[in-house]
């Protein structure tokens, strides 16, 4: 179960990034075309924030399951910065009753600042964590992958 949670946490980051890219594209298009801030715009921002929430919660669960006494200072720093990123992601709520162009600009700003915080938080762990290796992380992050004992069966 520990491996499953770890790999889910490792994989969901790509959903966060995809949600951010789609939302940014839609918001830029909406700004350039002076389009009304519509339901899909709000839904895209909500999907981004919800994926951030799920990612944060999974990270917290992984930290607890791996054992709080095994948590390194880098992991605590990562958790702290990611908590700040999640709070920033919720700042879009301040733009809900604003004019449409302000909603678009505000949403873009919230996504951009959130992603900067995420990059800083991930960098706090060290290593290359943005690669497409089978574990979803660079080789220097291998120490975070829970060990799996493999036994050979007698034939």
NUFI-984304 format. One line per field, with one value per residue: chain; residue number from 0; residue in three letters; x negated, y negated, z of N, C-alpha, C in turn. Coordinates in Angstrom, 2 decimals. Example, Ala and Ser with C-alpha at 12.3 -4.5 7.8 and 13.67 -1.06 7.14 Angstrom:
% NUFI-984304
kette: [A | A]
nr: [0 | 1]
rest: [ALA | SER]
n_xx: [-13.19 | -12.85]
n_yy: [5.69 | 2.25]
n_zz: [7.80 | 7.08]
ca_xx: [-12.30 | -13.67]
ca_yy: [4.50 | 1.06]
ca_zz: [7.80 | 7.14]
c_xx: [-13.20 | -12.90]
c_yy: [3.30 | -0.03]
c_zz: [7.80 | 7.87]
This chain:
% NUFI-984304
kette: [A | A | A | A | A | A | A | A | A | A | A | A | A | A | A | A | A | A | A | A | A | A | A | A | A | A | A | A | A | A | A | A | A | A | A | A | A | A | A | A | A | A | A | A | A | A | A | A | A | A | A | A | A | A | A | A | A | A | A | A | A | A | A | A | A | A | A | A | A | A | A | A | A | A | A | A | A | A | A | A | A | A | A | A | A | A | A | A | A | A | A | A | A | A | A | A | A | A | A | A | A | A | A | A | A | A | A | A | A | A | A | A | A | A | A | A | A | A | A | A | A | A | A | A | A | A | A | A | A | A | A | A | A | A | A | A | A | A | A | A | A | A | A | A | A | A | A | A | A | A | A | A | A | A | A]
nr: [0 | 1 | 2 | 3 | 4 | 5 | 6 | 7 | 8 | 9 | 10 | 11 | 12 | 13 | 14 | 15 | 16 | 17 | 18 | 19 | 20 | 21 | 22 | 23 | 24 | 25 | 26 | 27 | 28 | 29 | 30 | 31 | 32 | 33 | 34 | 35 | 36 | 37 | 38 | 39 | 40 | 41 | 42 | 43 | 44 | 45 | 46 | 47 | 48 | 49 | 50 | 51 | 52 | 53 | 54 | 55 | 56 | 57 | 58 | 59 | 60 | 61 | 62 | 63 | 64 | 65 | 66 | 67 | 68 | 69 | 70 | 71 | 72 | 73 | 74 | 75 | 76 | 77 | 78 | 79 | 80 | 81 | 82 | 83 | 84 | 85 | 86 | 87 | 88 | 89 | 90 | 91 | 92 | 93 | 94 | 95 | 96 | 97 | 98 | 99 | 100 | 101 | 102 | 103 | 104 | 105 | 106 | 107 | 108 | 109 | 110 | 111 | 112 | 113 | 114 | 115 | 116 | 117 | 118 | 119 | 120 | 121 | 122 | 123 | 124 | 125 | 126 | 127 | 128 | 129 | 130 | 131 | 132 | 133 | 134 | 135 | 136 | 137 | 138 | 139 | 140 | 141 | 142 | 143 | 144 | 145 | 146 | 147 | 148 | 149 | 150 | 151 | 152 | 153 | 154]
rest: [UNK | UNK | UNK | UNK | UNK | UNK | UNK | UNK | UNK | UNK | UNK | UNK | UNK | UNK | UNK | UNK | UNK | UNK | UNK | UNK | UNK | UNK | UNK | UNK | UNK | UNK | UNK | UNK | UNK | UNK | UNK | UNK | UNK | UNK | UNK | UNK | UNK | UNK | UNK | UNK | UNK | UNK | UNK | UNK | UNK | UNK | UNK | UNK | UNK | UNK | UNK | UNK | UNK | UNK | UNK | UNK | UNK | UNK | UNK | UNK | UNK | UNK | UNK | UNK | UNK | UNK | UNK | UNK | UNK | UNK | UNK | UNK | UNK | UNK | UNK | UNK | UNK | UNK | UNK | UNK | UNK | UNK | UNK | UNK | UNK | UNK | UNK | UNK | UNK | UNK | UNK | UNK | UNK | UNK | UNK | UNK | UNK | UNK | UNK | UNK | UNK | UNK | UNK | UNK | UNK | UNK | UNK | UNK | UNK | UNK | UNK | UNK | UNK | UNK | UNK | UNK | UNK | UNK | UNK | UNK | UNK | UNK | UNK | UNK | UNK | UNK | UNK | UNK | UNK | UNK | UNK | UNK | UNK | UNK | UNK | UNK | UNK | UNK | UNK | UNK | UNK | UNK | UNK | UNK | UNK | UNK | UNK | UNK | UNK | UNK | UNK | UNK | UNK | UNK | UNK]
n_xx: [-0.83 | -1.99 | -3.76 | -1.91 | -0.54 | -2.69 | -3.45 | -1.09 | -1.02 | -3.29 | -2.52 | -0.19 | -0.99 | -1.37 | 1.19 | 1.92 | 0.18 | 1.10 | 3.75 | 3.18 | 1.92 | 3.98 | 5.92 | 4.49 | 4.16 | 6.86 | 7.62 | 5.90 | 6.77 | 9.41 | 8.95 | 7.64 | 9.60 | 11.56 | 13.61 | 16.49 | 16.27 | 16.84 | 18.72 | 17.04 | 14.49 | 14.42 | 14.73 | 12.37 | 10.44 | 11.27 | 10.81 | 8.02 | 7.36 | 8.57 | 7.11 | 4.65 | 5.27 | 5.81 | 3.31 | 1.74 | 2.94 | 2.48 | -0.33 | -0.69 | 0.44 | -1.34 | -3.66 | -2.93 | -2.39 | -4.90 | -6.19 | -6.50 | -8.74 | -10.73 | -10.86 | -12.66 | -14.41 | -14.20 | -11.85 | -9.95 | -10.26 | -9.41 | -6.72 | -5.81 | -6.18 | -4.55 | -2.11 | -1.80 | -1.66 | 0.79 | 2.54 | 2.16 | 3.23 | 5.93 | 6.53 | 7.89 | 10.52 | 10.97 | 11.47 | 13.95 | 16.28 | 15.66 | 15.05 | 15.07 | 12.55 | 10.78 | 11.16 | 10.04 | 7.33 | 6.68 | 7.03 | 5.02 | 2.78 | 2.93 | 2.58 | 0.00 | -1.64 | -1.16 | -2.28 | -4.96 | -5.53 | -5.16 | -7.25 | -9.44 | -8.91 | -9.10 | -11.73 | -12.98 | -13.23 | -15.35 | -17.40 | -16.43 | -13.27 | -11.46 | -11.41 | -10.56 | -10.89 | -10.48 | -9.64 | -8.69 | -10.33 | -13.57 | -16.79 | -18.10 | -16.19 | -15.57 | -15.90 | -13.60 | -11.66 | -9.72 | -11.12 | -10.90 | -10.57 | -11.86 | -11.31 | -12.51 | -10.81 | -10.89 | -11.18]
n_yy: [1.19 | -1.18 | -1.68 | -2.02 | -4.36 | -6.15 | -6.10 | -7.02 | -9.61 | -10.53 | -10.38 | -11.95 | -14.54 | -15.15 | -15.42 | -17.73 | -19.54 | -19.29 | -20.22 | -22.86 | -23.82 | -23.60 | -25.30 | -27.74 | -28.15 | -28.41 | -30.66 | -32.66 | -32.72 | -33.57 | -36.13 | -37.40 | -37.34 | -38.75 | -37.42 | -36.43 | -35.54 | -32.35 | -29.33 | -27.02 | -28.18 | -28.71 | -26.09 | -24.87 | -26.16 | -25.29 | -22.53 | -22.55 | -23.51 | -21.54 | -19.28 | -20.01 | -19.95 | -17.21 | -16.16 | -17.31 | -16.17 | -13.42 | -13.46 | -14.13 | -11.88 | -9.91 | -10.74 | -10.27 | -7.49 | -6.46 | -7.02 | -9.33 | -9.72 | -9.04 | -11.09 | -13.43 | -16.60 | -17.87 | -16.78 | -17.80 | -20.51 | -20.51 | -19.75 | -21.99 | -24.13 | -23.24 | -23.34 | -26.10 | -26.64 | -25.43 | -27.04 | -29.44 | -28.65 | -28.64 | -31.29 | -32.24 | -32.53 | -35.09 | -36.53 | -35.98 | -37.62 | -39.67 | -41.80 | -40.25 | -40.30 | -40.74 | -38.44 | -36.55 | -37.46 | -37.38 | -34.63 | -33.59 | -34.70 | -33.50 | -30.78 | -30.89 | -31.85 | -29.84 | -27.63 | -28.41 | -28.27 | -25.52 | -24.47 | -25.40 | -24.05 | -21.33 | -21.31 | -21.55 | -19.00 | -17.98 | -16.52 | -15.26 | -15.62 | -15.81 | -14.16 | -11.57 | -8.95 | -5.40 | -5.39 | -7.87 | -9.79 | -11.28 | -9.60 | -10.27 | -10.43 | -8.00 | -7.03 | -7.69 | -5.97 | -3.43 | -0.47 | 2.72 | 6.02 | 8.73 | 12.06 | 15.25 | 18.02 | 21.46 | 23.82]
n_zz: [0.00 | 0.71 | -1.39 | -3.47 | -2.71 | -2.74 | -5.47 | -6.61 | -5.59 | -6.84 | -9.51 | -9.82 | -9.92 | -12.57 | -13.49 | -12.16 | -13.44 | -16.10 | -15.77 | -15.06 | -17.40 | -19.33 | -18.19 | -18.17 | -20.93 | -21.73 | -20.24 | -21.22 | -23.87 | -23.40 | -22.35 | -24.54 | -26.52 | -25.34 | -24.13 | -22.27 | -18.84 | -18.32 | -17.42 | -18.06 | -17.68 | -14.92 | -14.04 | -14.98 | -13.41 | -10.92 | -11.19 | -11.36 | -8.76 | -7.14 | -7.92 | -6.93 | -4.20 | -3.81 | -4.43 | -2.40 | -0.12 | -0.57 | -0.46 | 2.24 | 3.45 | 2.51 | 3.82 | 6.50 | 6.45 | 5.73 | 7.99 | 10.47 | 12.01 | 10.28 | 8.54 | 6.73 | 7.13 | 4.65 | 3.61 | 5.40 | 4.88 | 2.23 | 2.59 | 4.04 | 2.18 | 0.11 | 1.36 | 1.60 | -1.15 | -1.73 | -0.27 | -1.66 | -4.12 | -3.52 | -3.52 | -5.67 | -5.08 | -4.23 | -6.48 | -7.50 | -7.67 | -9.36 | -12.29 | -15.58 | -17.02 | -14.91 | -13.45 | -15.21 | -15.37 | -12.66 | -12.15 | -13.82 | -12.56 | -10.01 | -10.69 | -11.83 | -9.67 | -7.83 | -9.19 | -9.23 | -6.50 | -6.18 | -7.75 | -6.26 | -3.86 | -4.66 | -5.49 | -3.07 | -2.15 | -3.50 | -6.13 | -9.42 | -10.08 | -12.11 | -14.26 | -16.69 | -15.75 | -14.95 | -12.25 | -12.12 | -11.29 | -11.03 | -10.86 | -8.49 | -6.60 | -5.71 | -3.12 | -1.79 | -2.60 | -1.36 | -0.02 | -1.55 | -0.81 | -2.47 | -3.04 | -3.99 | -5.25 | -4.56 | -7.08]
ca_xx: [0.00 | -2.88 | -4.22 | -0.78 | -0.33 | -3.84 | -3.37 | 0.07 | -1.49 | -4.26 | -1.84 | 0.86 | -1.58 | -1.19 | 2.57 | 1.85 | -0.46 | 2.03 | 4.85 | 2.65 | 1.69 | 5.28 | 6.53 | 3.74 | 4.53 | 8.25 | 7.67 | 5.24 | 7.71 | 10.52 | 8.48 | 7.35 | 10.84 | 12.51 | 14.70 | 17.07 | 15.80 | 17.96 | 18.67 | 15.83 | 13.33 | 14.49 | 14.52 | 10.94 | 9.73 | 11.65 | 10.09 | 6.63 | 7.27 | 8.90 | 5.99 | 3.63 | 5.71 | 5.61 | 1.87 | 1.26 | 3.44 | 1.72 | -1.67 | -0.60 | 0.67 | -2.61 | -4.56 | -2.48 | -2.55 | -6.33 | -6.63 | -6.92 | -10.09 | -11.65 | -10.78 | -13.87 | -14.11 | -13.79 | -10.43 | -9.17 | -10.30 | -8.54 | -5.33 | -5.49 | -6.07 | -3.37 | -0.94 | -1.70 | -1.18 | 2.22 | 3.22 | 2.12 | 4.18 | 7.28 | 6.69 | 8.80 | 11.84 | 11.07 | 11.81 | 15.23 | 17.31 | 14.99 | 15.32 | 14.53 | 11.11 | 10.07 | 11.20 | 9.04 | 5.99 | 6.51 | 6.83 | 3.67 | 1.82 | 2.99 | 1.95 | -1.43 | -2.31 | -1.07 | -3.27 | -6.30 | -5.66 | -5.30 | -8.62 | -10.31 | -8.65 | -9.66 | -13.19 | -13.44 | -13.52 | -16.61 | -17.32 | -15.62 | -11.94 | -10.59 | -11.65 | -9.55 | -11.42 | -9.40 | -9.12 | -8.17 | -11.29 | -14.96 | -17.47 | -18.53 | -15.05 | -15.30 | -15.85 | -12.25 | -10.79 | -9.73 | -11.76 | -10.03 | -11.36 | -11.57 | -11.79 | -12.38 | -10.12 | -11.55 | -10.36]
ca_yy: [0.00 | -2.33 | -1.94 | -2.52 | -5.76 | -6.93 | -6.24 | -7.88 | -10.98 | -10.85 | -10.49 | -12.97 | -15.84 | -15.40 | -15.91 | -19.13 | -20.30 | -19.31 | -21.13 | -24.22 | -24.18 | -23.78 | -26.51 | -28.90 | -28.33 | -28.90 | -32.01 | -33.56 | -32.84 | -34.39 | -37.51 | -37.94 | -37.47 | -39.49 | -36.48 | -36.46 | -34.48 | -31.41 | -28.15 | -26.22 | -28.85 | -28.42 | -24.65 | -24.58 | -26.63 | -24.39 | -21.27 | -22.79 | -23.61 | -20.23 | -18.37 | -20.43 | -19.46 | -15.76 | -15.94 | -17.67 | -15.18 | -12.19 | -13.68 | -14.06 | -10.47 | -9.21 | -11.12 | -9.58 | -6.04 | -6.16 | -7.21 | -10.71 | -9.71 | -8.88 | -12.28 | -14.26 | -18.04 | -18.23 | -16.41 | -18.77 | -21.76 | -20.26 | -19.82 | -23.39 | -24.94 | -22.79 | -23.87 | -27.49 | -26.59 | -25.11 | -28.25 | -30.36 | -28.15 | -29.01 | -32.75 | -32.57 | -32.84 | -36.54 | -37.14 | -35.44 | -38.64 | -40.75 | -41.80 | -39.08 | -40.39 | -40.61 | -37.00 | -35.87 | -37.86 | -36.84 | -33.18 | -33.37 | -35.03 | -32.47 | -29.57 | -31.13 | -31.92 | -28.49 | -26.77 | -28.81 | -27.68 | -24.08 | -24.20 | -25.60 | -22.95 | -20.09 | -21.48 | -21.38 | -17.58 | -17.66 | -15.56 | -15.56 | -15.04 | -16.19 | -13.29 | -10.56 | -7.62 | -4.51 | -5.78 | -9.22 | -10.69 | -11.06 | -8.55 | -10.71 | -10.37 | -6.59 | -6.73 | -7.92 | -4.87 | -2.41 | 0.78 | 3.87 | 7.22 | 9.72 | 13.39 | 16.24 | 19.22 | 22.70 | 24.52]
ca_zz: [0.00 | 0.79 | -2.76 | -4.26 | -2.34 | -3.20 | -6.92 | -6.89 | -5.32 | -7.88 | -10.81 | -9.85 | -10.25 | -14.00 | -13.62 | -11.72 | -14.51 | -17.24 | -15.43 | -15.12 | -18.81 | -19.99 | -17.63 | -18.66 | -22.34 | -21.80 | -19.68 | -22.18 | -24.99 | -22.93 | -22.26 | -25.87 | -27.29 | -24.50 | -23.90 | -20.92 | -17.94 | -18.34 | -16.56 | -18.27 | -17.07 | -13.48 | -13.85 | -15.18 | -12.23 | -9.83 | -11.41 | -10.96 | -7.29 | -6.56 | -8.15 | -5.95 | -2.90 | -3.78 | -4.40 | -1.06 | 0.82 | -0.80 | 0.08 | 3.70 | 3.79 | 2.27 | 4.91 | 7.71 | 6.25 | 5.75 | 9.38 | 10.75 | 12.56 | 9.15 | 7.68 | 6.74 | 7.09 | 3.29 | 3.45 | 6.17 | 4.11 | 1.08 | 3.08 | 4.38 | 0.96 | -0.63 | 2.08 | 1.15 | -2.54 | -1.70 | 0.19 | -2.79 | -5.12 | -3.11 | -3.61 | -6.77 | -4.51 | -4.07 | -7.77 | -7.97 | -7.95 | -10.08 | -13.74 | -16.27 | -17.31 | -13.64 | -13.12 | -16.04 | -14.93 | -11.31 | -12.27 | -14.37 | -11.51 | -8.98 | -11.22 | -11.99 | -8.36 | -7.26 | -9.85 | -8.74 | -5.16 | -6.36 | -8.22 | -5.10 | -2.92 | -5.21 | -5.48 | -1.69 | -1.96 | -4.16 | -7.22 | -10.60 | -9.86 | -13.20 | -15.41 | -17.00 | -15.48 | -14.50 | -10.94 | -12.22 | -10.69 | -11.40 | -10.10 | -7.16 | -5.69 | -5.45 | -1.69 | -1.30 | -3.00 | -0.32 | -0.43 | -1.74 | -0.67 | -3.51 | -2.67 | -5.05 | -4.79 | -4.98 | -8.09]
c_xx: [-0.87 | -3.39 | -3.11 | -0.54 | -1.46 | -3.76 | -2.17 | -0.32 | -2.46 | -3.57 | -0.84 | 0.29 | -1.39 | 0.24 | 2.63 | 1.28 | 0.45 | 3.19 | 4.40 | 2.47 | 3.00 | 5.94 | 5.82 | 4.11 | 5.92 | 8.34 | 7.02 | 6.15 | 8.88 | 10.15 | 8.30 | 8.61 | 11.91 | 13.79 | 15.21 | 16.49 | 16.96 | 17.75 | 17.43 | 14.58 | 13.29 | 14.23 | 13.05 | 10.12 | 10.03 | 10.92 | 8.63 | 6.50 | 7.57 | 7.77 | 4.83 | 4.00 | 5.47 | 4.13 | 1.31 | 1.67 | 2.70 | 0.30 | -1.69 | -0.42 | -0.62 | -3.58 | -4.21 | -2.73 | -4.03 | -6.92 | -7.15 | -8.33 | -11.15 | -11.68 | -12.03 | -13.48 | -13.65 | -12.31 | -9.52 | -9.12 | -9.37 | -7.07 | -4.92 | -5.29 | -4.84 | -2.08 | -0.73 | -1.17 | 0.32 | 3.04 | 3.27 | 3.13 | 5.62 | 7.54 | 7.62 | 10.18 | 12.05 | 11.54 | 13.20 | 16.25 | 16.72 | 15.39 | 14.57 | 13.03 | 10.28 | 10.07 | 10.15 | 7.63 | 5.71 | 6.27 | 5.45 | 2.60 | 1.76 | 2.31 | 0.44 | -2.17 | -2.26 | -2.13 | -4.70 | -6.53 | -5.85 | -6.72 | -9.61 | -10.15 | -9.23 | -11.19 | -13.77 | -13.81 | -14.86 | -16.42 | -16.48 | -14.28 | -10.97 | -10.76 | -10.51 | -10.09 | -10.28 | -8.82 | -8.53 | -9.12 | -12.68 | -15.63 | -17.87 | -17.40 | -14.75 | -15.22 | -14.46 | -11.30 | -10.86 | -10.33 | -10.73 | -10.91 | -10.91 | -12.15 | -11.58 | -11.70 | -10.85 | -10.64 | -10.43]
c_yy: [-1.26 | -2.70 | -2.55 | -4.00 | -6.65 | -7.16 | -7.08 | -9.34 | -11.44 | -11.11 | -11.63 | -14.35 | -16.18 | -15.86 | -17.38 | -19.99 | -20.39 | -20.27 | -22.58 | -24.68 | -24.45 | -25.07 | -27.77 | -29.19 | -28.93 | -30.34 | -33.02 | -33.79 | -33.75 | -35.86 | -38.13 | -38.18 | -38.26 | -38.69 | -36.62 | -35.29 | -33.53 | -30.22 | -27.29 | -26.86 | -28.55 | -26.96 | -24.28 | -25.02 | -25.73 | -23.05 | -21.42 | -22.78 | -22.26 | -19.24 | -18.73 | -19.88 | -17.96 | -15.44 | -16.23 | -16.60 | -13.85 | -12.31 | -13.58 | -12.61 | -9.66 | -9.50 | -10.36 | -8.07 | -5.64 | -6.35 | -8.61 | -10.77 | -9.52 | -10.11 | -13.14 | -15.73 | -18.49 | -17.91 | -17.37 | -20.11 | -21.66 | -20.39 | -21.26 | -24.25 | -24.53 | -23.22 | -25.33 | -27.53 | -26.31 | -26.32 | -29.28 | -29.95 | -28.55 | -30.51 | -33.16 | -32.96 | -34.35 | -37.22 | -36.73 | -36.51 | -39.86 | -40.74 | -40.65 | -39.15 | -40.25 | -39.15 | -36.24 | -36.18 | -37.30 | -35.34 | -32.84 | -33.64 | -33.97 | -31.19 | -29.75 | -31.12 | -30.55 | -27.58 | -27.13 | -28.20 | -26.16 | -23.72 | -24.37 | -24.46 | -21.63 | -20.15 | -21.29 | -19.93 | -17.18 | -16.65 | -16.05 | -14.88 | -15.35 | -15.30 | -12.28 | -9.16 | -6.72 | -4.87 | -7.18 | -10.24 | -10.36 | -10.06 | -9.00 | -10.69 | -8.94 | -6.26 | -6.95 | -6.78 | -3.80 | -1.11 | 1.89 | 5.10 | 8.23 | 11.05 | 14.32 | 17.47 | 20.42 | 23.44 | 25.99]
c_zz: [0.00 | -0.61 | -3.60 | -3.97 | -2.86 | -4.71 | -7.34 | -6.68 | -6.41 | -9.22 | -10.90 | -10.16 | -11.72 | -14.29 | -13.22 | -12.85 | -15.73 | -16.97 | -15.51 | -16.56 | -19.53 | -19.50 | -18.14 | -20.12 | -22.49 | -21.31 | -20.62 | -23.37 | -24.59 | -22.82 | -23.64 | -26.70 | -26.55 | -24.26 | -22.46 | -20.11 | -17.75 | -17.41 | -16.80 | -17.65 | -15.57 | -13.18 | -14.00 | -13.96 | -11.03 | -9.97 | -11.00 | -9.44 | -6.65 | -6.77 | -7.21 | -4.56 | -2.76 | -3.67 | -3.01 | -0.05 | 0.66 | -0.25 | 1.60 | 4.14 | 3.60 | 3.41 | 6.19 | 7.59 | 6.30 | 7.15 | 9.60 | 11.31 | 11.47 | 8.25 | 7.85 | 6.79 | 5.70 | 3.07 | 4.22 | 5.45 | 2.91 | 1.49 | 3.39 | 3.14 | 0.16 | 0.06 | 1.69 | -0.29 | -2.59 | -1.24 | -0.95 | -3.85 | -4.79 | -3.20 | -4.75 | -6.26 | -4.38 | -5.36 | -8.27 | -8.36 | -8.64 | -11.55 | -14.42 | -16.54 | -16.04 | -13.20 | -13.91 | -15.57 | -13.54 | -11.33 | -12.81 | -13.31 | -10.42 | -9.46 | -11.31 | -10.65 | -7.68 | -7.87 | -9.44 | -7.36 | -5.25 | -6.81 | -7.06 | -4.11 | -3.39 | -5.19 | -4.08 | -1.40 | -2.57 | -5.27 | -8.37 | -10.45 | -10.98 | -14.42 | -15.57 | -16.79 | -14.98 | -13.15 | -10.97 | -11.64 | -11.20 | -10.48 | -8.70 | -6.15 | -5.27 | -3.96 | -1.10 | -1.61 | -1.92 | -0.84 | -0.53 | -1.68 | -1.70 | -3.06 | -3.84 | -4.48 | -5.34 | -5.94 | -7.92]
